Amino acid sequence: MQTVDYAVLIAYLAGVFGVGMLFALKNKSSADMFAAGGQSPWWTSGLSAFMTMFSANTFVVWGGIAYRQGMVAVTINLMYGVSALLVGYFIAGRWKEIGVQTPAEYVQLRFGNGALHFYTWFMTVFRMVTTAGALYALGRILVNLMPLADGNPLQDPATGNLSLYWGIIIFSSIVVVYTMIGGLWAVLMTDVLQFIILNLAVLFVIPLAIAKVGGFSRFFEQASVLPSLQVKGSEVLSDGTMTSLISGDYTLLFLAGWCAIHFFMIGAEWAFVQRFICVPNAAAARKSTYLFGGLYLLSPILWLLPPLIWRVHSPIPDGASESTVLLLSETAYIDACRSVLPAGMVGLMIAAMFSATASMVSSQLNVFSGVMTNDIFRPLMKRGLNVPSLVRVGRIITLALGALLIAIALSYESLGGAEKVIISVTEMVVVGLLAPTLWSLLSRTITSSAVWITASVSLLVGIVVRFGLNADGFLGDYETLAPLADWVQGNSSVVKTLTGVVLPILILSVLQLCSKGESEGHRAIERLTSATKASGQSEETAASLLPAIVVGWSIAVCGGLMFLLMFVPDNVDDRGILSLFGGMLVALATLILVIAHRKSASPRS
């Protein structure tokens, strides 16, 4: 990285922090802080949901699969889009119509306090560990890209780069502070800005990378003959080519299971439900989810092209070991970007990687601090809290969760594998946890027993499959189970689909058939929904125009940055593409600001 790259990165971080501070003024109540007062425009909510799916692992994991197996990575990510469109059609509007402020409020009304605490603490532990893992991965990626001068207090003497310790603290603290002060408004708006930066960086890389391999036709010709490689244990197996849509373990059954899992996740996981609740009405909730789904049907081919192109430019050597293949895969995305980006744009690429993880972190912090403030802490206060006090409590809880998150990320290497056990156990039961919530939106009869039975059976079966029937499992001494263990180990994707998706659905189907009469939880939800409709609450709020204005000016600043980078001496050969991108961004910013001005000038009905 050059000095100009550090300047671009610092400017970006300052901009994100500034936006968070700006939206702090809108947090006058807990509804503002954790549900944006129901005033978020549908497009802001949709872009935020899109970015919530990202993390630094997107570049490492999906970039690695794209480098090894080609279009398979694109096919898998398209399933997110299919899932989101289905959620938009069947589920998103229903969440808004109910009238809850947080998804946990729905769980409490529908299933009771026991289920509320079970969901809250179980999912908090899971999300704190997985989000800390994403922060740790981000730190590992970024510090390798950021050399510092000798004597710099932030330098790691062993590598000469930014210390992992300081990298995690600096980048994490920025996210925690703007989430604490700005609430959901800051999360939504920084997600939109991060969407812009991410796509700007990727769109800048693609034409330069394509030109480097001789044009698109040459790229496609080479990709069509390169083998799709799958690492399985210590073996590197070939199955199809880089243009194959499915290969290896990524079969049609896997794709169906992946789509089903993410239907439950997008439809019921609290960070996504929050996006359905924060918009003005049910129609806006559906539109935001359609935008989310539509983007995931179009964008994977764009942001996974760089590692695909890099495979053509720098092929995997014939006979490479599995460790070599994995190492080349992990760095493929970064290598592709660094090979073509002009001075200053490497800083923008790092900003894009920070953006991906920051969106995930801020979303999880806000949703769980909202749940703990409104649904755990407030009911414990006998006298109640006034509105300003509740906002202060929300900020304190956000800060506390953020500090815990940073502490876990800093100690990730020393957890001794405990984090993997927590993640594995929770993955076994996550659909079993989410499925009853989603099912209950459409069923009158399902009761709280569905939560306990589905989660318990899913967990028990998951433990047997994951820890009992694996290569070194605790059931390995039973010879009668050897054929079953061999089948489980040889068909991991099928087993995950059966235990993670099919089993919870079967359990809920049986419970649905056995249940009779309308449940008390459903009656409570119906009463709230009727009260919401009677008060006109879901239709009264109007979408704020401030997000469009902020986005317009932010894009204009990015356009100005492109023009400034033209004057960097090292960018003489790239002035044409920098000026083209700068002009396009300024034109887009002008269009957005003109539309926002006209809407603000037009009378509200």
Beta strands, then each sheet from edge to edge (+ up, - down):
strand 1: 227-232
strand 2: 235-241
sheet 1: 1+ 2-
end
